[in-house]
Amino acid sequence: MILSLSKKNVILFSTSPDPFLRLSVIVPVKNEEACIAHTLDAIRMQVDPSGIPVPPEYFEVLVLANNCTDRTFEICRNYQLQYPELRLHVAAITLEGKAAHIGTARRLLMDAAYQRLTEVAGYRGIIVSTDGDSQADPQWLYHIMDEMENGADVVGGRILPRDTPLQSKLHHLRDVTYRLFTSRLESVLDPCISNPWPRHFQCYGPSLAVTCEMYDRSGRLPAIPYLEDEEFRKRLKRIDAKIRHSPKVKIYTSSRLNGRVEFGFSVQLQQWQDMSTKGEQQLVESLETLIFKLSTKNSLRKLWTSRKQCPAFYTELKEMAAALAIDFHALKMAVQNNQYFESLWEQMEEHLLSSGHQQIIMEPISKAISSVRQYFSKTILQPMPAPMIITEADDLQGIAV
């Protein structure tokens, strides 16, 4: 099948969905003959915490082999014959011109999953995204379903890389540690009932689950050449979707340097290698900046929530405008006109960065991590246990974060 952007209503999978279907796992692949069987094995062997297999009629796997020049499609077709109990559906496609990228492939699959799920499961059907070089934890689907049953609209899984290149390892561990510390700080200064601690910070293509309702309401995944999952995450936040960063939902992915997109984890690894060679460090927001932003966000959230009932609304809004160094009338209009809080906060963050606000201070990541550790030690907020900081897939070999 050859597809261009002008072609509409592409039907990738003609077979009817199972009446008991609850989740569709979508897997866009391009030249993954070395990994795809392992990816499918991990999905096929999903179990609950007692080791009982997840009922095969609850989930299906939709694989789209796009622009492949290897045996990926053939391997998937043979896998169908070998394991008929797995609801595996496979299609091959040739994307042309500007449409030939991962964004198109993932969008086509998610649209197909949406169509199939809404036929039998309705708006609470769950679209689950992963990649052809990733292997799910044995309880991956069980914990996704559990988080959804507890009210989540979106579930981001913990993505654990295998065999991180040595020159990139220190930078990667620092990045993970800083982001987890930031999430811990956020859980205290701007707590979220639907995303309590413990949690992580990831919500990306290798492990991203979303209800059909939120997929549709967000405007669906954008068909862009790279970082389509990050833009989709932003779309979900903008409509205040309940995003759960569940530490129980885990997936393991490759740390290859020859990636399939112009920018992704492989490119990040290469950049970290270059930083090691040059003796450079990643620059991140300081502890003082994080505290300012998270505290301000929480105060603004309270104002936005009570904007129609709070007698002191305008007085507090003027104080907020001063803190953000923004025109009062512009802030008032933004607060009153934004239907969703996260959309409002995105505008405020963009203002803080573009205006050069004095509270936005960038510093080397090692210094920021040290400051956050000291902050934890001086407050009732306890630091995270080591397993939350160090990924199970990484061997530190004595490297200090």
C-alpha positions in Angstrom: 0.0 0.0 0.0 1.3 3.5 -0.9 0.0 6.5 1.0 0.3 10.2 0.4 -1.0 13.0 2.7 -3.8 13.6 0.3 -5.3 10.1 0.7 -8.1 10.0 3.3 -9.9 7.2 5.3 -7.1 4.7 5.1 -8.3 1.3 6.4 -5.3 -0.6 7.7 -7.0 -3.5 9.4 -10.2 -5.0 8.0 -10.9 -7.7 10.6 -13.5 -6.9 13.2 -12.4 -6.2 16.8 -13.1 -8.7 19.6 -16.3 -7.8 21.5 -14.4 -7.9 24.8 -11.6 -5.7 23.5 -10.4 -3.1 26.0 -6.9 -2.1 24.8 -5.3 -1.7 21.4 -1.5 -1.7 21.5 -0.1 0.1 18.5 3.5 -0.6 17.3 4.9 1.5 14.4 8.0 -0.2 13.0 10.6 0.5 10.4 13.4 -2.0 9.8 13.1 -3.6 13.3 13.8 -7.2 12.2 16.3 -7.6 15.1 13.9 -6.5 17.8 10.2 -6.9 16.8 9.8 -10.6 17.8 11.1 -9.7 21.3 8.6 -6.8 21.4 5.7 -9.1 20.5 6.9 -11.8 23.0 6.7 -9.3 25.8 3.2 -8.1 24.9 1.9 -11.7 24.3 3.1 -12.9 27.8 1.4 -10.2 29.9 0.2 -11.3 33.4 -1.3 -9.9 36.5 0.6 -9.6 39.9 -0.3 -13.2 40.6 1.2 -14.5 37.4 -2.2 -15.2 35.7 -2.2 -14.2 32.0 -4.2 -11.1 31.0 -7.2 -12.5 29.0 -6.1 -12.4 25.3 -9.5 -11.1 24.3 -8.9 -7.9 26.4 -6.1 -6.6 24.1 -4.9 -6.6 20.6 -1.7 -5.6 18.8 -1.7 -3.4 15.7 1.7 -3.4 13.9 2.3 -1.0 11.0 5.5 -1.8 9.0 6.2 1.4 7.2 8.9 1.9 4.5 10.7 -1.3 5.6 13.6 -2.7 3.5 14.2 -5.7 5.8 12.2 -8.7 7.0 10.2 -6.9 9.7 6.8 -7.5 7.9 7.6 -11.1 7.2 8.6 -11.8 10.8 5.3 -10.3 12.0 3.2 -12.3 9.6 5.0 -15.5 10.7 4.4 -14.5 14.3 0.7 -14.4 13.6 0.8 -18.0 12.4 2.9 -19.2 15.3 0.8 -17.6 18.0 -2.8 -17.5 16.8 -4.1 -16.8 20.3 -2.6 -13.3 20.2 -4.9 -10.8 18.5 -2.1 -9.6 16.2 -2.9 -7.5 13.2 -0.2 -6.5 10.7 -0.1 -4.1 7.8 2.6 -2.8 5.5 2.6 0.6 4.0 4.9 2.9 1.9 4.7 6.5 3.0 5.8 9.0 0.4 7.2 12.5 0.4 6.5 14.7 3.4 4.3 12.0 5.0 7.3 9.5 5.3 8.0 9.8 9.0 7.1 8.3 12.4 4.4 10.9 13.1 2.3 9.7 10.2 2.8 6.1 11.1 1.9 6.5 14.7 -1.1 8.7 13.9 -2.5 6.2 11.4 -2.2 3.5 14.0 -3.7 5.5 16.8 -6.6 6.5 14.6 -7.1 2.8 13.6 -7.1 1.8 17.3 -9.5 4.6 18.1 -11.9 3.4 15.4 -11.7 -0.2 16.5 -12.0 0.5 20.2 -15.0 2.8 20.0 -16.9 0.1 18.2 -16.8 -2.2 21.2 -15.5 -0.4 24.2 -16.6 3.1 23.7 -14.8 6.2 24.9 -13.1 4.3 27.8 -11.3 2.1 25.3 -7.5 2.4 25.8 -5.0 3.2 23.1 -1.5 2.1 24.1 1.5 3.2 22.2 4.9 1.5 22.1 7.9 1.1 19.8 9.4 -1.8 17.9 12.7 -1.7 19.9 11.0 -1.8 23.3 10.0 -4.7 25.6 7.2 -4.3 28.1 7.4 -5.4 31.7 5.3 -8.5 32.3 2.6 -6.5 34.2 2.6 -3.5 31.9 -0.9 -3.9 30.6 -2.3 -4.9 34.0 -1.1 -1.8 35.6 -2.2 0.4 32.7 -5.7 -1.0 33.1 -5.6 -0.6 36.9 -4.5 3.1 36.7 -7.3 3.7 34.1 -9.9 2.1 36.4 -8.7 4.4 39.2 -9.7 7.4 37.0 -6.6 8.3 34.9 -7.2 9.6 31.4 -3.5 9.1 30.4 -0.9 6.7 31.7 2.8 7.4 31.1 5.1 4.4 31.7 8.6 4.5 33.1 11.0 4.1 30.1 14.2 2.3 31.1 17.0 2.2 28.5 19.2 -0.9 28.1 23.0 -0.7 27.8 23.4 3.1 27.8 26.7 4.0 26.1 29.3 4.7 28.8 30.1 8.2 27.6 26.4 9.1 27.8 25.6 7.3 31.1 26.6 10.0 33.6 24.7 12.7 31.7 21.7 10.4 31.4 21.6 9.5 35.1 22.0 13.2 36.0 19.1 14.0 33.7 16.8 11.3 35.2 17.8 12.2 38.8 17.1 15.9 38.2 13.7 15.2 36.6 12.7 12.8 39.3 13.7 15.3 42.0 11.7 18.0 40.2 8.7 15.7 40.1 9.1 15.0 43.8 9.3 18.8 44.5 6.2 19.4 42.4 4.2 16.7 44.3 4.6 18.8 47.4 4.5 22.4 46.2 1.8 21.9 43.6 0.2 18.5 44.4 -2.1 16.7 42.0 -4.7 14.2 43.4 -4.8 12.2 40.1 -0.9 11.9 40.0 0.3 11.3 43.6 3.7 10.4 44.7 5.4 8.1 44.0 5.5 8.9 40.4 8.0 9.6 37.6 8.2 12.2 34.8 7.8 10.4 31.4 4.9 10.2 29.0 6.3 9.3 25.6 5.8 7.0 22.6 7.4 3.8 24.0 4.8 3.7 26.8 1.9 6.0 26.5 -1.7 5.0 27.1 -4.7 7.3 26.5 -8.5 6.8 26.6 -10.4 7.2 23.3 -12.2 10.1 24.8 -9.0 12.1 25.6 -7.4 11.1 22.3 -10.3 12.6 20.4 -10.8 15.6 22.7 -7.1 16.6 22.5 -7.2 16.8 18.7 -5.4 13.5 18.3 -1.7 12.8 17.8 0.0 15.3 15.4 1.5 13.9 12.2 4.9 15.6 12.5 8.3 14.3 11.6 9.6 13.9 15.2 8.7 14.6 18.8 5.2 13.8 17.9 4.7 12.1 21.3 6.0 15.2 23.1 3.6 17.5 21.2 0.8 15.0 21.9 1.6 15.1 25.6 1.4 18.9 25.5 -2.0 18.7 23.8 -3.3 16.4 26.6 -2.0 18.7 29.3 -3.7 21.7 27.6 -7.1 20.1 28.2 -6.3 19.2 31.8 -6.3 15.4 31.1 -5.6 13.4 34.2 -2.1 12.2 33.5 -0.7 9.5 35.7 3.0 8.9 35.7 2.8 5.4 37.2 6.1 3.8 38.5 4.4 0.4 38.2 4.1 0.8 34.4 7.5 0.0 33.0 9.0 -0.7 29.6 12.6 -1.3 28.5 14.0 0.2 25.3 17.2 0.2 23.3 20.0 2.8 23.7 21.0 2.7 20.0 22.8 5.7 18.6 21.4 5.2 15.0 17.9 6.3 15.6 15.0 6.3 13.1 14.1 10.0 13.5 15.8 13.4 13.2 15.5 14.0 16.9 14.8 11.5 19.7 16.5 9.5 22.4 19.3 8.4 20.1 20.1 12.0 19.2 20.1 12.9 22.9 22.6 10.1 23.6 24.9 11.5 20.9 24.6 15.0 22.3 25.5 13.7 25.8 28.5 11.9 24.3 29.7 15.1 22.7 29.2 16.9 26.1 31.4 14.2 27.8 34.2 14.8 25.2 34.0 18.6 25.7 33.7 18.4 29.5 30.4 20.2 29.4 27.2 19.9 31.5 23.5 20.3 30.8 22.1 23.6 32.0 18.8 23.3 34.0 16.6 25.5 36.2 18.0 26.1 39.7 16.3 25.0 42.9 15.2 28.6 43.5 13.7 28.8 40.1 11.8 25.5 40.6 10.4 26.6 43.9 9.3 30.0 42.5 7.6 28.4 39.5 5.9 25.6 41.3 4.7 27.8 44.2 3.5 30.4 41.7 1.7 27.8 39.7 -0.1 26.5 42.7 -1.2 30.0 43.7 -2.4 30.7 40.2 -4.3 27.4 40.1 -6.2 28.4 43.3 -7.0 31.8 41.8 -8.2 30.2 38.5 -10.3 27.7 40.4 -12.0 30.3 42.6 -12.2 33.2 40.1 -16.0 33.4 40.3 -16.3 33.0 44.0 -13.3 34.6 45.7 -14.0 38.2 47.0 -10.3 39.0 47.1 -9.8 37.7 43.6 -8.7 41.0 42.0 -6.4 41.9 44.9 -4.6 38.5 44.7 -4.5 38.7 40.9 -2.7 42.0 41.1 -0.1 40.4 43.4 0.2 37.5 41.0 0.7 39.9 38.1 3.5 41.6 40.0 5.2 38.3 40.8 5.0 37.2 37.1 6.0 40.6 35.9 3.0 40.7 33.5 0.4 43.3 32.8 -2.6 42.9 35.2 -5.3 43.2 32.5 -3.5 40.7 30.3 -3.4 38.2 33.2 -7.0 38.9 34.1 -8.1 38.1 30.5 -6.0 35.0 30.4 -7.4 33.7 33.7 -11.0 34.4 32.7 -10.8 33.1 29.2 -8.8 29.9 29.6 -11.2 26.9 30.0 -8.3 24.7 31.1 -5.7 25.6 33.8 -2.7 23.9 32.2 -3.3 25.9 29.0 -3.2 29.0 31.1 0.0 27.9 32.9 1.7 27.1 29.5 1.1 30.8 28.5 2.6 32.0 31.8 5.7 29.7 31.5 6.3 31.0 28.0 6.0 34.6 29.3 8.5 33.9 32.1 11.1 32.5 29.6 10.6 35.0 26.8 10.6 38.0 29.2 13.9 37.1 30.9 12.2 37.0 34.3 14.8 37.5 37.1 13.6 34.4 38.9 14.6 32.2 35.9 18.1 31.1 36.7 19.9 28.3 34.8 22.9 26.4 36.2 24.9 23.2 35.7 22.8 20.1 36.4 25.2 18.7 39.0 24.9 22.0 41.1 21.1 21.9 40.8 21.0 18.2 42.0 23.2 19.0 44.9 21.0 22.0 45.9 17.8 19.9 45.7 19.4 17.1 47.8 20.3 19.7 50.5 16.8 21.1 50.4 15.4 17.6 51.0 17.7 17.0 53.9 16.6 20.3 55.6 12.8 19.8 55.2 10.3 17.2 56.1 10.4 16.1 52.5 12.4 13.0 52.4 14.7 12.2 49.4 13.7 9.5 47.0 14.9 6.0 47.6 17.8 4.9 45.4 15.6 2.7 43.1 13.6 5.8 42.0 16.8 7.6 41.0 18.9 4.8 39.5 17.2 2.9 36.7 17.1 -0.9 36.9 18.7 -1.0 33.4 21.8 1.0 34.4 24.9 -0.2 36.2 26.5 2.8 37.8 29.9 1.1 38.2 30.8 3.6 40.9 29.8 6.7 38.9 28.6 9.5 41.2 25.4 11.3 40.1 
